[in-house]
Amino acid sequence: WVGRLLKWKCVDTIIRAVGECLNVRRGDSLPEITLDVYGIGPEEMRLKKLAARYGDVIKFHPPVPIDQVRKLMREHDVYVLSSNAYEGWGAVVSEALEEGLKVIGTYEAGSSAAMLPESNLYHAGDWRRLARLIGNDIPRVGIGEWTAKGAARRMLALCGR
């Protein structure tokens, strides 16, 4: 996860979900799940305290310059857009898809709701659903599958129109 550590970014949801996956997988031979958090902000101390419950599987890193974010993405497997409705569009979803990551997002953040299939979505704050998504084989979505027209149709359907 990369960004400013703000409450509406819901990074605590990812921390809890990864922690839950860790608890479920203890003793299993399943792949290890870790979380890298890059950034600073007013939520930093609270998030570090929460993460401390789960040992060293959650690592905090200083912020990175914007021109290094895509390189950083390529070094990881999954991107989670955890933001609530304050996110607006969230261009990071298309950036992560372009870099070949598996992407999970919230229904509330515009870009993930418009660009990702239902199988890759959860409601902001629902760490249990996110843990299930992370613990399963996350469907890969290609950026080529997304179109502005399709996104507009999807957004209208989500709004009940």
C-alpha positions as CSV (number, residue, x, y, z in Angstrom):
1,W,0.0,0.0,0.0
2,V,1.4,3.4,-0.9
3,G,0.0,6.8,0.1
4,R,-0.8,9.2,2.9
5,L,-1.9,7.5,6.1
6,L,-5.3,9.1,6.5
7,K,-8.3,7.7,8.2
8,W,-10.5,7.6,5.0
9,K,-7.8,5.5,3.3
10,C,-8.8,2.6,5.6
11,V,-5.3,1.1,5.8
12,D,-6.4,-0.5,9.1
13,T,-8.7,-2.7,7.1
14,I,-5.8,-4.2,5.2
15,I,-3.8,-4.6,8.3
16,R,-6.6,-6.6,10.0
17,A,-7.3,-8.6,6.9
18,V,-3.6,-9.6,6.6
19,G,-3.5,-10.4,10.3
20,E,-6.5,-12.6,9.9
21,C,-4.9,-14.4,6.9
22,L,-1.8,-14.9,9.1
23,N,-3.9,-16.4,11.9
24,V,-5.7,-18.8,9.5
25,R,-2.5,-19.9,7.8
26,R,-0.4,-20.7,10.8
27,G,1.1,-24.1,10.3
28,D,-0.2,-24.4,6.8
29,S,2.1,-24.8,3.8
30,L,0.3,-21.9,2.0
31,P,2.2,-19.0,0.6
32,E,3.2,-16.4,3.1
33,I,1.2,-13.2,3.0
34,T,2.9,-9.9,3.9
35,L,2.0,-6.3,3.8
36,D,4.2,-3.4,2.9
37,V,2.9,0.1,3.8
38,Y,4.7,3.1,2.3
39,G,3.8,6.5,3.6
40,I,3.3,8.8,6.6
41,G,0.4,10.7,8.0
42,P,-1.8,11.3,11.0
43,E,-2.8,7.6,11.3
44,E,0.7,6.3,11.4
45,M,1.1,5.6,15.1
46,R,-2.3,4.0,15.4
47,L,-1.7,1.8,12.4
48,K,1.8,0.7,13.7
49,K,0.2,-0.1,17.1
50,L,-2.4,-2.2,15.3
51,A,0.2,-3.9,13.1
52,A,2.3,-4.8,16.1
53,R,-0.3,-7.4,17.1
54,Y,0.7,-9.5,14.0
55,G,4.4,-9.6,14.3
56,D,6.7,-8.8,11.4
57,V,4.4,-9.6,8.5
58,I,3.4,-6.0,8.2
59,K,6.3,-3.6,7.4
60,F,6.1,0.2,7.4
61,H,8.4,2.1,5.0
62,P,9.0,5.8,4.4
63,P,7.2,7.5,1.6
64,V,8.5,7.1,-1.9
65,P,8.7,9.7,-4.7
66,I,5.9,9.5,-7.2
67,D,8.2,8.4,-10.0
68,Q,9.2,5.3,-8.0
69,V,5.7,4.0,-7.3
70,R,5.3,2.0,-10.5
71,K,8.7,0.3,-9.9
72,L,7.5,-0.5,-6.4
73,M,4.3,-2.0,-7.8
74,R,6.2,-4.3,-10.0
75,E,8.0,-5.7,-7.0
76,H,4.7,-6.8,-5.4
77,D,1.8,-9.2,-6.3
78,V,-1.4,-7.5,-5.2
79,Y,-2.6,-3.9,-4.8
80,V,-5.6,-3.1,-2.5
81,L,-7.4,0.1,-2.8
82,S,-9.0,0.2,0.6
83,S,-10.4,3.8,0.6
84,N,-14.0,4.7,1.5
85,A,-16.2,7.0,-0.6
86,Y,-13.9,10.0,0.0
87,E,-11.4,8.6,-2.5
88,G,-13.3,9.7,-5.6
89,W,-11.8,8.1,-8.7
90,G,-8.4,6.6,-7.5
91,A,-6.2,6.4,-10.6
92,V,-4.0,3.9,-8.8
93,V,-6.3,1.1,-9.8
94,S,-5.5,1.5,-13.5
95,E,-1.9,2.1,-12.7
96,A,-1.8,-1.2,-10.8
97,L,-3.6,-3.1,-13.5
98,E,-1.1,-1.6,-16.1
99,E,1.8,-3.0,-14.0
100,G,0.2,-6.5,-14.0
101,L,-0.8,-6.6,-10.3
102,K,-3.8,-8.4,-9.1
103,V,-6.1,-5.7,-7.7
104,I,-8.7,-5.7,-5.0
105,G,-10.8,-2.5,-4.3
106,T,-13.8,-1.2,-2.5
107,Y,-17.3,-0.7,-3.9
108,E,-17.1,2.9,-2.5
109,A,-14.0,4.1,-4.4
110,G,-15.1,5.0,-7.9
111,S,-12.3,3.5,-10.0
112,S,-12.4,0.0,-8.4
113,A,-16.2,-0.2,-8.5
114,A,-16.2,0.7,-12.2
115,M,-13.1,-1.3,-13.3
116,L,-13.0,-4.5,-11.2
117,P,-15.4,-7.5,-11.3
118,E,-17.5,-8.2,-8.3
119,S,-15.0,-11.0,-7.3
120,N,-12.4,-8.4,-6.6
121,L,-14.6,-6.0,-4.6
122,Y,-15.5,-5.5,-0.9
123,H,-17.1,-2.8,1.2
124,A,-14.7,-0.3,2.8
125,G,-13.9,-1.4,6.4
126,D,-15.0,-5.0,5.9
127,W,-11.7,-6.6,6.8
128,R,-13.3,-10.1,7.0
129,R,-14.4,-10.0,3.3
130,L,-11.0,-8.6,2.4
131,A,-9.3,-11.4,4.3
132,R,-11.3,-14.0,2.3
133,L,-10.3,-12.2,-0.9
134,I,-6.6,-12.1,0.0
135,G,-6.7,-15.7,1.2
136,N,-8.1,-17.0,-2.1
137,D,-6.8,-16.9,-5.6
138,I,-7.5,-13.3,-6.7
139,P,-8.7,-13.1,-10.3
140,R,-6.4,-11.1,-12.5
141,V,-8.0,-8.3,-14.5
142,G,-6.3,-6.9,-17.6
143,I,-6.3,-3.2,-18.2
144,G,-7.4,-4.0,-21.7
145,E,-10.7,-5.3,-20.4
146,W,-11.6,-1.8,-19.1
147,T,-13.2,0.8,-21.2
148,A,-14.6,4.2,-20.3
149,K,-18.0,3.3,-21.8
150,G,-18.1,0.1,-19.8
151,A,-17.1,2.0,-16.6
152,A,-19.9,4.5,-17.2
153,R,-22.5,1.8,-17.6
154,R,-21.2,0.1,-14.5
155,M,-21.3,3.3,-12.4
156,L,-24.9,4.0,-13.5
157,A,-25.9,0.4,-12.5
158,L,-24.2,0.9,-9.1
159,C,-26.1,4.1,-8.7
160,G,-29.4,2.4,-9.5
161,R,-30.0,4.0,-12.8
